């Protein structure tokens, strides 16, 4: 294992680190840092509100929590990832410097406005962020004719529509349930994770674990992704419970087979790989619980948190560590701090989902314990990765 990041010294393979402040050199740097700080601070705030120790903000507490974790934390990670990956995909520049600072400021303004009574301003700013990211990504994609990734622009626009619908519902300007908009946003993020997981998890598995033969089957790939799009439509309509059950179970089987083909059992000794497999396994858990929730057999929040903490939390922390290391010229090896982050996120998901099932009378305790694990994971990331994200690459390359 490598040495702790906070005290890392460049080895011979890393080159000599360049001096200087580099936080605005590429999209992942500010947005991974902002997302981790926000994830660490917002959940204790939410637990205090949920437990009754603090008053709810100016929007309903449950909706505020869902809104901020989806359109605050998760969207920040997506923006940072796409700004970084977009440059690799196209060979074209993505926002850096002052332009990147403007994007970060727009995101921060959205978080602040969600705690104020300025509902219209919050609506405009929060809807503007994913649309602005979509436009910034569309420019290099169009210039390079990178049609393979055009769909990310459409997905970001859908997220913009979802967040705008939520705000218009709060303002009484749209007769549309806020929860439906939140679910639609989660479905879009789930689709993004499934697409990117299918691209990178088999590759990372084969590259990182000699002898592994992670494969993809065309029919499985099409079924897995198409089923999630059908689920999105079913949630927006909304479809009867029987349809949700059927679609969710078909999707669960397809994604379970997809994961099986990637040979997750061979990843136990490679943390930066197993955390991505664990994230994908949570998708299967979510889809099964989603079907059971539609049948009234489990509480809907338990299924929801299998997706948000388990799948989204695990995938984002895994990609935030791997891409940050890769794009700063560091070896792709997890140290004990990163492994601790992974374990804490897994613990948060297990406690929140299965603790609520096994010990329903201690529901508040499980919510609090899960929140503590989540916050510790992202606080640790922010502390350890501040020097990584704010300093120039070790190999002297740009970005």
ROVO-224617 format. One record per residue: x, y, z of N, C-alpha, C in turn; residue in one letter; chain; residue number from 1. Coordinates in steps of 0.1 Angstrom, whole numbers, m for minus. Example, Ala and Ser with C-alpha at 12.3 -4.5 7.8 and 13.67 -1.06 7.14 Angstrom:
ROVO-224617
R     nu     nv     nw    cau    cav    caw     cu     cv     cw  code  unit  pos
R    132    m57     78    123    m45     78    132    m33     78     a     A    1
R    128    m22     71    137    m11     71    129      0     79     s     A    2
//
This chain:
ROVO-224617
R     nu     nv     nw    cau    cav    caw     cu     cv     cw  code  unit  pos
R      8    m12      0      0      0      0      9     13      0     x     A    1
R      3     23     m6     11     36     m6     10     43      8     x     A    2
R     18     53     10     18     60     22      5     69     23     x     A    3
R      1     73     35    m10     82     36     m9     94     27     x     A    4
R    m20     98     21    m19    108     11    m15    122     18     x     A    5
R    m20    124     30    m17    137     36     m2    139     38     x     A    6
R      5    128     38     20    130     41     28    123     29     x     A    7
R     21    122     18     27    115      6     40    122      1     x     A    8
R     50    114     m1     62    119     m7     63    113    m21     x     A    9
R     67    120    m31     67    114    m45     78    103    m45     x     A   10
R     75     92    m51     84     81    m53     91     83    m67     x     A   11
R    100     75    m70    107     76    m83     97     76    m95     x     A   12
R     86     68    m93     77     67   m105     68     79   m106     x     A   13
R     67     87    m95     58     98    m95     64    111   m101     x     A   14
R     77    112   m102     83    124   m107     84    134    m96     x     A   15
R     88    146    m99     90    157    m90     78    166    m90     x     A   16
R     71    168    m79     59    176    m78     62    190    m82     x     A   17
R     53    196    m90     55    210    m93     49    219    m82     x     A   18
R     55    231    m80     50    240    m70     38    247    m75     x     A   19
R     30    252    m66     19    261    m70      5    255    m67     x     A   20
R     m4    265    m67    m18    261    m64    m25    257    m76     x     A   21
R    m32    245    m76    m37    240    m89    m52    236    m87     x     A   22
R    m59    242    m78    m73    238    m75    m82    240    m87     x     A   23
R    m79    250    m96    m87    254   m107    m81    249   m120     x     A   24
R    m73    239   m120    m66    234   m132    m75    224   m140     x     A   25
R    m84    217   m133    m93    208   m140   m105    205   m131     x     A   26
R   m116    201   m138   m129    201   m131   m130    192   m119     x     A   27
R   m123    181   m118   m125    172   m107   m119    179    m94     x     A   28
R   m110    187    m95   m103    193    m83   m113    200    m74     x     A   29
R   m119    211    m78   m128    218    m69   m140    211    m66     x     A   30
R   m146    204    m76   m159    197    m73   m158    185    m64     x     A   31
R   m147    177    m65   m146    166    m56   m144    172    m42     x     A   32
R   m136    183    m40   m134    188    m27   m146    194    m21     x     A   33
R   m154    202    m29   m166    208    m25   m176    197    m21     x     A   34
R   m177    187    m30   m187    176    m27   m184    169    m14     x     A   35
R   m171    166    m12   m168    159      0   m170    167     13     x     A   36
R   m167    180     13   m170    188     24   m185    189     27     x     A   37
R   m192    191     16   m207    192     17   m213    179     22     x     A   38
R   m208    168     18   m213    155     22   m210    153     37     x     A   39
R   m198    157     41   m195    156     56   m203    165     65     x     A   40
R   m207    177     60   m214    186     69   m229    185     68     x     A   41
R   m234    182     56   m249    183     54   m256    172     61     x     A   42
R   m250    160     62   m257    149     68   m259    151     83     x     A   43
R   m248    155     91   m251    158    105   m262    168    107     x     A   44
R   m262    178     98   m273    188     98   m286    182     96     x     A   45
R   m287    173     87   m300    166     84   m304    157     96     x     A   46
R   m295    150    101   m298    141    113   m303    149    124     x     A   47
R   m297    161    127   m302    170    138   m316    175    135     x     A   48
R   m319    178    122   m332    182    118   m342    170    120     x     A   49
R   m338    159    115   m347    147    116   m350    143    130     x     A   50
R   m340    144    139   m342    141    153   m349    151    161     x     A   51
R   m351    163    155   m359    174    161   m350    183    169     x     A   52
R   m337    182    168   m329    192    175   m327    205    168     x     A   53
R   m330    206    155   m329    218    148   m342    220    140     x     A   54
R   m346    232    137   m358    234    129   m355    231    114     x     A   55
R   m365    227    106   m363    224     92   m360    237     85     x     A   56
R   m353    237     74   m351    249     66   m364    254     60     x     A   57
R   m363    263     50   m376    269     45   m383    260     36     x     A   58
R   m377    249     32   m384    238     24   m387    226     33     x     A   59
R   m396    218     30   m399    206     38   m386    198     41     x     A   60
R   m384    193     53   m371    187     57   m367    175     48     x     A   61
R   m376    166     46   m373    154     38   m369    158     23     x     A   62
R   m377    167     18   m374    171      4   m361    179      4     x     A   63
R   m358    187     14   m345    194     14   m334    184     14     x     A   64
R   m335    174     22   m324    164     24   m322    157     10     x     A   65
R   m333    152      4   m332    145     m9   m327    154    m20     x     A   66
R   m331    167    m20   m327    176    m30   m312    179    m29     x     A   67
R   m307    181    m17   m293    185    m15   m284    173    m18     x     A   68
R   m288    161    m14   m279    150    m17   m278    146    m31     x     A   69
R   m289    149    m39   m290    146    m53   m284    157    m61     x     A   70
R   m290    169    m59   m286    180    m68   m275    189    m62     x     A   71
R   m271    185    m50   m260    192    m44   m248    183    m45     x     A   72
R   m247    173    m36   m235    164    m36   m233    156    m49     x     A   73
R   m243    148    m53   m241    139    m64   m238    147    m77     x     A   74
R   m246    158    m79   m244    165    m92   m230    172    m92     x     A   75
R   m225    176    m80   m211    182    m80   m201    171    m85     x     A   76
R   m202    159    m80   m193    148    m84   m194    146    m99     x     A   77
R   m207    145   m104   m209    143   m118   m202    154   m126     x     A   78
R   m204    166   m122   m199    177   m129   m183    176   m130     x     A   79
R   m177    174   m118   m163    173   m118   m158    161   m127     x     A   80
R   m165    150   m126   m161    139   m134   m162    142   m149     x     A   81
R   m174    147   m153   m176    150   m168   m167    160   m173     x     A   82
R   m164    171   m165   m154    181   m170   m141    175   m172     x     A   83
R   m137    165   m164   m124    159   m165   m124    148   m176     x     A   84
R   m134    140   m176   m135    129   m187   m137    135   m200     x     A   85
R   m145    146   m201   m148    153   m213   m135    157   m221     x     A   86
R   m125    162   m213   m113    166   m220   m105    154   m225     x     A   87
R   m106    143   m218   m100    130   m223   m107    125   m235     x     A   88
R   m120    125   m235   m128    120   m246   m126    128   m259     x     A   89
R   m124    141   m258   m125    149   m270   m112    155   m274     x     A   90
R   m102    156   m264    m90    164   m267    m92    179   m268     x     A   91
R   m104    183   m263   m108    197   m263   m107    202   m249     x     A   92
R   m105    215   m247   m105    221   m233   m119    221   m227     x     A   93
R   m120    219   m214   m132    220   m206   m129    231   m196     x     A   94
R   m139    236   m189   m137    248   m180   m125    246   m170     x     A   95
R   m117    256   m170   m106    257   m160   m105    272   m156     x     A   96
R    m97    275   m146    m94    288   m142   m107    296   m137     x     A   97
R   m108    308   m143   m119    317   m139   m133    310   m143     x     A   98
R   m134    304   m154   m146    297   m158   m150    286   m148     x     A   99
R   m140    278   m144   m143    268   m134   m147    274   m121     x     A  100
R   m141    285   m117   m145    292   m105   m159    296   m105     x     A  101
R   m164    301   m117   m178    305   m119   m187    294   m117     x     A  102
R   m184    282   m122   m192    270   m120   m193    266   m106     x     A  103
R   m181    267    m99   m181    263    m85   m189    273    m76     x     A  104
R   m188    286    m80   m196    296    m73   m211    294    m75     x     A  105
R   m215    291    m87   m229    288    m90   m234    276    m81     x     A  106
R   m226    266    m80   m230    255    m72   m231    259    m57     x     A  107
R   m221    266    m52   m222    270    m38   m234    279    m36     x     A  108
R   m237    288    m45   m249    297    m43   m261    289    m42     x     A  109
R   m262    278    m50   m274    269    m49   m275    263    m35     x     A  110
R   m264    259    m29   m265    253    m15   m269    263     m5     x     A  111
R   m264    275     m6   m267    286      3   m282    290      2     x     A  112
R   m286    292    m10   m300    296    m12   m310    286     m7     x     A  113
R   m306    273     m7   m316    263     m2   m318    265     13     x     A  114
R   m310    273     20   m312    275     34   m319    288     37     x     A  115
R   m323    295     27   m329    309     28   m343    309     23     x     A  116
R   m351    319     26   m365    320     21   m366    325      6     x     A  117
R   m355    327     m1   m355    332    m14   m357    321    m24     x     A  118
R   m370    316    m24   m373    304    m32   m371    305    m47     x     A  119
R   m375    317    m52   m373    318    m67   m359    319    m71     x     A  120
R   m351    326    m63   m336    326    m66   m330    312    m65     x     A  121
R   m334    305    m55   m329    291    m54   m333    282    m66     x     A  122
R   m346    284    m71   m350    277    m82   m342    280    m95     x     A  123
R   m339    293    m97   m332    297   m109   m317    292   m108     x     A  124
R   m311    293    m97   m297    290    m96   m295    275    m96     x     A  125
R   m304    267    m89   m302    253    m89   m306    246   m103     x     A  126
R   m315    252   m110   m318    247   m123   m308    251   m133     x     A  127
R   m301    262   m131   m291    267   m140   m279    259   m140     x     A  128
R   m275    253   m128   m262    246   m127   m261    234   m137     x     A  129
R   m271    224   m136   m269    213   m146   m270    217   m160     x     A  130
R   m278    227   m163   m279    232   m177   m266    238   m181     x     A  131
R   m260    246   m173   m247    252   m176   m236    241   m178     x     A  132
R   m236    231   m169   m227    220   m171   m229    213   m184     x     A  133
R   m242    211   m188   m245    204   m200   m240    212   m212     x     A  134
R   m242    225   m212   m237    234   m223   m221    233   m224     x     A  135
R   m215    234   m212   m200    234   m212   m195    221   m217     x     A  136
R   m202    210   m215   m198    197   m219   m201    195   m234     x     A  137
R   m212    201   m238   m217    199   m252   m207    206   m262     x     A  138
R   m201    217   m258   m192    224   m267   m180    215   m272     x     A  139
R   m172    209   m262   m161    201   m267   m166    188   m274     x     A  140
R   m177    182   m270   m183    171   m276   m186    174   m291     x     A  141
R   m193    185   m293   m197    189   m306   m185    192   m315     x     A  142
R   m175    199   m310   m163    203   m317   m155    190   m322     x     A  143
R   m155    180   m314   m148    168   m317   m157    157   m324     x     A  144
R   m170    161   m325   m179    151   m331   m180    138   m323     x     A  145
R   m179    140   m310   m179    128   m301   m193    124   m298     x     A  146
R   m200    118   m308   m214    115   m307   m217    104   m296     x     A  147
R   m207     96   m293   m209     85   m284   m213     90   m270     x     A  148
R   m209    103   m267   m212    108   m254   m222    120   m254     x     A  149
R   m229    122   m265   m239    133   m266   m250    131   m255     x     A  150
R   m253    118   m252   m264    115   m243   m262    121   m229     x     A  151
R   m249    123   m225   m247    129   m212   m253    143   m212     x     A  152
R   m252    151   m223   m258    164   m224   m273    163   m221     x     A  153
R   m280    153   m228   m294    151   m226   m297    148   m211     x     A  154
R   m289    139   m205   m292    135   m191   m290    147   m182     x     A  155
R   m280    155   m184   m279    167   m176   m291    177   m177     x     A  156
R   m296    178   m190   m308    186   m192   m320    180   m184     x     A  157
R   m321    167   m184   m332    161   m177   m331    164   m162     x     A  158
R   m318    164   m157   m316    167   m143   m320    182   m140     x     A  159
R   m317    190   m150   m322    204   m148   m337    206   m148     x     A  160
R   m344    198   m156   m358    198   m156   m364    193   m143     x     A  161
R   m357    182   m138   m362    176   m125   m361    186   m114     x     A  162
R   m349    193   m113   m348    202   m102   m357    214   m103     x     A  163
R   m359    219   m115   m368    230   m118   m382    226   m114     x     A  164
R   m386    214   m117   m400    209   m114   m402    209    m99     x     A  165
R   m391    205    m91   m392    205    m77   m395    219    m71     x     A  166
R   m387    228    m76   m388    242    m71   m402    248    m75     x     A  167
R   m406    245    m87   m419    251    m91   m430    245    m83     x     A  168
R   m429    232    m79   m439    226    m70   m439    233    m57     x     A  169
R   m427    236    m51   m426    243    m38   m433    257    m39     x     A  170
R   m431    263    m51   m437    277    m53   m451    277    m56     x     A  171
R   m457    265    m57   m472    264    m61   m474    267    m75     x     A  172
R   m464    267    m84   m466    270    m98   m467    258   m107     x     A  173
R   m466    246   m101   m467    234   m108   m474    223   m100     x     A  174
R   m484    218   m105   m492    207    m98   m485    194   m101     x     A  175
R   m474    191    m94   m466    179    m97   m459    176    m84     x     A  176
R   m460    163    m80   m454    159    m67   m439    160    m67     x     A  177
R   m433    167    m56   m419    168    m55   m412    155    m55     x     A  178
R   m418    145    m48   m411    132    m47   m410    125    m61     x     A  179
R   m419    128    m70   m418    122    m84   m406    128    m91     x     A  180
R   m404    141    m89   m393    147    m95   m380    142    m89     x     A  181
R   m379    140    m76   m367    135    m70   m364    121    m75     x     A  182
R   m375    113    m76   m373     99    m81   m368     99    m95     x     A  183
R   m374    108   m103   m369    109   m117   m354    113   m118     x     A  184
R   m350    122   m109   m336    126   m109   m327    115   m104     x     A  185
R   m332    107    m95   m324     95    m90   m323     85   m101     x     A  186
R   m334     83   m109   m334     73   m120   m323     78   m130     x     A  187
R   m322     91   m133   m313     96   m143   m298     93   m138     x     A  188
R   m296     96   m125   m283     93   m119   m280     78   m119     x     A  189
R   m290     70   m116   m288     55   m117   m283     51   m131     x     A  190
R   m290     57   m141   m286     53   m155   m272     58   m158     x     A  191
R   m268     70   m153   m254     74   m155   m244     65   m149     x     A  192
R   m247     60   m136   m238     51   m129   m237     38   m137     x     A  193
R   m249     33   m142   m249     20   m149   m241     21   m162     x     A  194
R   m242     32   m169   m234     34   m181   m219     35   m178     x     A  195
R   m216     43   m169   m201     45   m166   m196     32   m160     x     A  196
R   m204     26   m151   m199     13   m145   m196      3   m156     x     A  197
R   m205      2   m166   m203     m8   m176   m190     m5   m184     x     A  198
R   m187      8   m185   m175     12   m193   m162      9   m185     x     A  199
R   m162     13   m172   m149     13   m165   m147      1   m156     x     A  200
R   m158     m5   m150   m155    m16   m140   m149    m28   m147     x     A  201
R   m154    m33   m158   m146    m44   m164   m132    m41   m168     x     A  202
R   m130    m29   m173   m116    m25   m177   m107    m24   m165     x     A  203
R   m112    m17   m154   m104    m16   m142   m101    m30   m136     x     A  204
R   m111    m38   m137   m109    m52   m131    m99    m60   m139     x     A  205
R    m99    m60   m152    m90    m67   m160    m76    m61   m159     x     A  206
R    m75    m47   m158    m62    m41   m157    m56    m42   m144     x     A  207
R    m64    m42   m133    m59    m42   m120    m56    m56   m113     x     A  208
R    m63    m66   m119    m62    m79   m113    m57    m89   m124     x     A  209
R    m45    m93   m124    m40   m102   m135    m48   m115   m135     x     A  210
R    m51   m120   m147    m58   m132   m149    m73   m131   m149     x     A  211
R    m78   m119   m145    m93   m118   m145    m98   m116   m159     x     A  212
R   m110   m121   m162   m116   m120   m175   m130   m115   m174     x     A  213
R   m131   m102   m169   m144    m96   m169   m149    m93   m183     x     A  214
R   m161    m97   m186   m166    m96   m199   m180    m89   m199     x     A  215
R   m184    m86   m211   m197    m80   m213   m205    m87   m224     x     A  216
R   m217    m90   m222   m226    m97   m232   m235    m87   m238     x     A  217
R   m236    m86   m251   m245    m75   m257   m259    m76   m252     x     A  218
R   m265    m87   m251   m279    m88   m247   m281    m84   m233     x     A  219
R   m272    m88   m224   m272    m84   m210   m271    m68   m209     x     A  220
R   m261    m63   m217   m259    m49   m216   m271    m41   m220     x     A  221
R   m277    m45   m231   m289    m38   m236   m301    m39   m227     x     A  222
R   m303    m51   m221   m314    m53   m212   m312    m45   m199     x     A  223
R   m300    m45   m194   m297    m38   m181   m299    m23   m183     x     A  224
R   m295    m17   m193   m296     m3   m195   m310      1   m199     x     A  225
R   m316     m7   m208   m330     m4   m213   m340     m5   m201     x     A  226
R   m338    m14   m192   m347    m16   m181   m347     m4   m172     x     A  227
R   m336      3   m170   m335     14   m162   m342     26   m169     x     A  228
R   m342     27   m182   m349     38   m189   m364     35   m188     x     A  229
R   m368     22   m188   m382     19   m187   m387     23   m173     x     A  230
R   m378     20   m163   m382     23   m149   m383     38   m147     x     A  231
R   m375     46   m154   m376     61   m154   m390     65   m159     x     A  232
R   m394     60   m170   m407     63   m176   m418     59   m167     x     A  233
R   m417     47   m161   m427     42   m152   m428     51   m140     x     A  234
R   m417     56   m135   m418     65   m123   m424     79   m126     x     A  235
R   m421     84   m138   m427     97   m142   m442     96   m145     x     A  236
R   m447     85   m150   m460     84   m155   m471     88   m144     x     A  237
R   m472     82   m132   m465     70   m127   m473     58   m131     x     A  238
R   m466     47   m132   m472     34   m135   m477     27   m123     x     A  239
R   m487     17   m125   m492     10   m114   m481      2   m107     x     A  240
R   m483     m2    m95   m473     m9    m87   m469    m22    m94     x     A  241
R   m478    m29   m100   m474    m42   m107   m464    m40   m118     x     A  242
R   m465    m28   m125   m455    m25   m135   m441    m22   m129     x     A  243
R   m441    m14   m118   m429    m11   m111   m422    m24   m106     x     A  244
R   m430    m33   m101   m424    m46    m96   m418    m54   m107     x     A  245
R   m425    m55   m118   m420    m63   m130   m407    m57   m135     x     A  246
R   m408    m44   m138   m396    m37   m144   m384    m38   m134     x     A  247
R   m386    m35   m121   m375    m35   m112   m369    m49   m111     x     A  248
R   m377    m60   m111   m372    m73   m110   m364    m77   m122     x     A  249
R   m370    m74   m134   m362    m77   m146   m349    m69   m146     x     A  250
R   m349    m57   m142   m337    m49   m141   m327    m55   m131     x     A  251
R   m332    m60   m120   m324    m66   m109   m316    m78   m115     x     A  252
R   m324    m87   m122   m318    m99   m128   m307    m95   m138     x     A  253
R   m310    m86   m147   m301    m82   m157   m288    m76   m151     x     A  254
R   m289    m68   m141   m277    m62   m135   m270    m72   m126     x     A  255
R   m277    m81   m121   m269    m92   m113   m261   m100   m123     x     A  256
R   m267   m104   m134   m259   m111   m144   m247   m103   m149     x     A  257
R   m250    m90   m152   m239    m81   m156   m228    m81   m147     x     A  258
R   m231    m80   m134   m220    m79   m123   m213    m93   m123     x     A  259
R   m221   m104   m124   m214   m117   m123   m204   m119   m134     x     A  260
R   m207   m113   m146   m197   m115   m157   m185   m107   m155     x     A  261
R   m185    m97   m145   m173    m89   m142   m164    m96   m131     x     A  262
R   m168   m108   m126   m161   m115   m116   m157   m108   m104     x     A  263
R   m167   m103    m96   m164    m95    m84   m157   m103    m73     x     A  264
R   m159   m116    m73   m152   m124    m63   m137   m124    m63     x     A  265
R   m132   m119    m74   m117   m118    m76   m111   m105    m72     x     A  266
R   m119    m96    m66   m114    m82    m64   m111    m80    m49     x     A  267
R   m113    m90    m40   m112    m87    m26    m99    m81    m21     x     A  268
R    m88    m83    m28    m75    m78    m24    m71    m65    m31     x     A  269
R    m81    m60    m39    m78    m47    m46    m89    m37    m43     x     A  270
R    m87    m29    m33    m98    m20    m28   m103    m11    m38     x     A  271
R    m95     m5    m47   m100      5    m57   m109     m2    m67     x     A  272
R   m108    m15    m68   m117    m22    m77   m129    m28    m70     x     A  273
R   m127    m34    m58   m138    m40    m51   m149    m29    m47     x     A  274
R   m144    m17    m44   m154     m7    m40   m164     m4    m52     x     A  275
R   m159     m5    m64   m168     m2    m76   m177    m14    m78     x     A  276
R   m172    m26    m75   m181    m38    m76   m192    m37    m65     x     A  277
R   m187    m33    m53   m197    m32    m42   m208    m22    m46     x     A  278
R   m204    m11    m52   m214     m1    m56   m224     m7    m66     x     A  279
R   m219    m15    m75   m228    m20    m85   m237    m31    m78     x     A  280
R   m232    m38    m69   m240    m48    m62   m252    m41    m54     x     A  281
R   m249    m29    m50   m260    m21    m43   m271    m18    m53     x     A  282
R   m268    m17    m66   m278    m14    m76   m288    m26    m76     x     A  283
R   m283    m38    m76   m291    m50    m76   m300    m50    m63     x     A  284
R   m293    m47    m51   m301    m47    m39   m312    m37    m40     x     A  285
R   m309    m25    m45   m319    m14    m46   m331    m19    m55     x     A  286
R   m328    m25    m66   m339    m29    m75   m348    m40    m69     x     A  287
R   m342    m49    m62   m350    m59    m55   m358    m52    m44     x     A  288
R   m352    m44    m36   m360    m37    m25   m370    m28    m31     x     A  289
R   m367    m22    m43   m377    m13    m49   m390    m21    m53     x     A  290
R   m388    m33    m58   m399    m42    m61   m407    m46    m48     x     A  291
R   m399    m49    m38   m406    m53    m25   m413    m41    m19     x     A  292
R   m408    m29    m20   m414    m17    m15   m427    m15    m23     x     A  293
R   m427    m17    m36   m439    m15    m44   m450    m25    m40     x     A  294
R   m446    m37    m35   m455    m47    m30   m460    m44    m15     x     A  295
R   m453    m34     m9   m457    m31      5   m450    m40     15     x     A  296
R   m439    m46     11   m432    m56     20   m421    m50     27     x     A  297
R   m415    m39     22   m405    m32     29   m407    m17     28     x     A  298
R   m402     m9     37   m404      5     37   m396     11     25     x     A  299
R   m402     21     18   m396     27      6   m383     34      9     x     A  300
R   m382     41     21   m369     47     23   m357     37     24     x     A  301
R   m359     25     28   m348     15     28   m343     12     14     x     A  302
R   m353     10      5   m348      9     m9   m341     21    m14     x     A  303
R   m347     33    m11   m341     45    m16   m326     47    m11     x     A  304
R   m324     43      1   m310     45      7   m300     34      2     x     A  305
R   m306     23     m3   m297     13     m9   m291     19    m22     x     A  306
R   m299     27    m29   m294     34    m40   m285     46    m37     x     A  307
R   m290     55    m28   m283     67    m25   m270     65    m18     x     A  308
R   m271     58     m7   m258     55      1   m250     44     m5     x     A  309
R   m257     33     m8   m250     21    m12   m244     23    m26     x     A  310
R   m252     25    m36   m247     26    m50   m241     39    m53     x     A  311
R   m248     50    m51   m242     63    m54   m230     67    m45     x     A  312
R   m232     65    m32   m221     68    m23   m209     59    m26     x     A  313
R   m210     46    m28   m199     38    m31   m192     41    m44     x     A  314
R   m200     44    m54   m194     46    m67   m187     60    m67     x     A  315
R   m193     70    m61   m187     83    m61   m174     83    m53     x     A  316
R   m174     77    m41   m161     77    m33   m150     69    m40     x     A  317
R   m155     58    m47   m145     50    m55   m139     58    m66     x     A  318
R   m147     65    m74   m143     72    m85   m135     85    m81     x     A  319
R   m139     91    m70   m133    103    m65   m118    100    m61     x     A  320
R   m116     88    m55   m102     85    m52    m94     80    m64     x     A  321
R   m100     72    m72    m93     67    m84    m89     78    m94     x     A  322
R    m99     86    m98    m96     96   m108    m87    107   m102     x     A  323
R    m89    110    m90    m80    120    m84    m66    116    m84     x     A  324
R    m64    103    m80    m50     98    m81    m45     97    m95     x     A  325
R    m53     92   m104    m48     91   m118    m45    104   m124     x     A  326
R    m53    114   m122    m52    127   m128    m42    137   m121     x     A  327
R    m36    132   m110    m25    139   m104    m12    132   m104     x     A  328
R    m11    122   m112      1    115   m114      5    105   m103     x     A  329
R     m4    101    m95     m1     92    m84     m5     77    m87     x     A  330
R      2     68    m81     m1     54    m83    m15     50    m79     x     A  331
R    m22     41    m87    m35     37    m84    m36     27    m74     x     A  332
R    m32     30    m62    m32     21    m50    m39     28    m39     x     A  333
R    m48     21    m32    m55     27    m21    m46     25     m8     x     A  334
R    m45     36      0    m38     35     12    m49     32     23     x     A  335
R    m44     31     36    m53     28     46    m64     38     49     x     A  336
R    m62     51     45    m72     61     47    m83     59     36     x     A  337
R    m79     56     24    m89     54     14    m97     41     17     x     A  338
R    m91     31     21    m98     19     25   m108     22     36     x     A  339
R   m104     30     46   m113     34     56   m125     41     51     x     A  340
R   m123     50     41   m134     57     35   m144     47     29     x     A  341
R   m138     37     22   m147     27     15   m155     19     25     x     A  342
R   m148     15     36   m155      7     46   m166     15     53     x     A  343
R   m163     28     56   m173     36     63   m185     38     54     x     A  344
R   m183     40     41   m195     42     33   m203     29     32     x     A  345
R   m196     18     31   m203      5     31   m211      3     44     x     A  346
R   m204      7     55   m211      6     68   m223     15     69     x     A  347
R   m222     27     64   m233     36     64   m245     30     56     x     A  348
R   m243     24     45   m253     18     37   m259      6     44     x     A  349
R   m251     m3     50   m256    m15     56   m264    m11     68     x     A  350
R   m260     m2     76   m267      2     88   m280      9     85     x     A  351
R   m280     18     75   m292     25     71   m303     16     65     x     A  352
R   m298      6     57   m308     m2     49   m312    m14     58     x     A  353
R   m302    m22     62   m306    m34     69   m308    m32     84     x     A  354
R   m301    m22     90   m304    m19    104   m319    m15    106     x     A  355
R   m324     m7     96   m338     m3     97   m348    m15     96     x     A  356
R   m343    m25     89   m352    m37     88   m351    m46    100     x     A  357
R   m339    m48    105   m337    m58    116   m341    m52    130     x     A  358
R   m338    m39    132   m342    m33    144   m351    m21    142     x     A  359
R   m363    m23    138   m372    m11    135   m374     m2    146     x     A  360
R   m374     m7    158   m376      1    170   m365     11    173     x     A  361
R   m353      8    167   m341     17    169   m339     25    156     x     A  362
R   m349     29    149   m348     35    136   m339     48    137     x     A  363
R   m342     56    147   m335     69    148   m320     66    151     x     A  364
R   m317     55    158   m303     52    161   m296     48    149     x     A  365
R   m303     40    140   m297     35    128   m294     47    118     x     A  366
R   m304     56    118   m302     68    109   m290     76    114     x     A  367
R   m289     78    127   m278     85    133   m264     78    130     x     A  368
R   m264     65    133   m252     58    131   m247     58    117     x     A  369
R   m257     56    108   m253     57     93   m248     70     90     x     A  370
R   m254     81     95   m250     94     92   m236     97     97     x     A  371
R   m232     92    108   m219     93    114   m209     87    105     x     A  372
R   m212     74    100   m202     67     92   m200     75     79     x     A  373
R   m211     79     73   m210     87     60   m202    100     62     x     A  374
R   m205    107     72   m198    120     74   m183    118     77     x     A  375
R   m180    108     85   m166    105     87   m158    101     74     x     A  376
R   m165     93     66   m159     89     53   m155    101     45     x     A  377
R   m164    111     43   m162    122     34   m153    133     41     x     A  378
R   m154    134     54   m145    143     61   m131    138     59     x     A  379
R   m129    125     61   m115    119     59   m110    121     45     x     A  380
R   m119    120     35   m115    122     21   m111    137     19     x     A  381
R   m119    146     24   m116    160     23   m103    164     29     x     A  382
R   m100    158     41    m87    161     47    m75    156     40     x     A  383
R    m76    143     36    m65    136     29    m63    141     15     x     A  384
R    m74    145      8    m72    149     m6    m71    164     m8     x     A  385
R    m72    172      2    m70    186      0    m56    189     m6     x     A  386
R    m45    183     m1    m32    185     m7    m31    179    m21     x     A  387
R    m38    169    m24    m38    162    m37    m46    171    m47     x     A  388
R    m57    176    m43    m66    183    m53    m61    198    m55     x     A  389
R    m54    203    m45    m50    217    m46    m36    219    m51     x     A  390
R    m28    209    m53    m14    210    m58    m13    204    m72     x     A  391
R     m3    209    m79      0    204    m92      3    190    m93     x     A  392
R      1    184   m105      4    170   m107     19    167   m103     x     A  393
R     21    154    m98     34    150    m94     43    148   m107     x     A  394
R     37    145   m118     45    143   m130     47    155   m139     x     A  395
R     42    167   m134     45    179   m141     36    182   m153     x     A  396
R     27    173   m156     18    174   m167      7    184   m164     x     A  397
R      0    190   m174    m11    200   m171    m23    193   m165     x     A  398
R    m31    200   m158    m43    194   m152    m42    191   m137     x     A  399
//
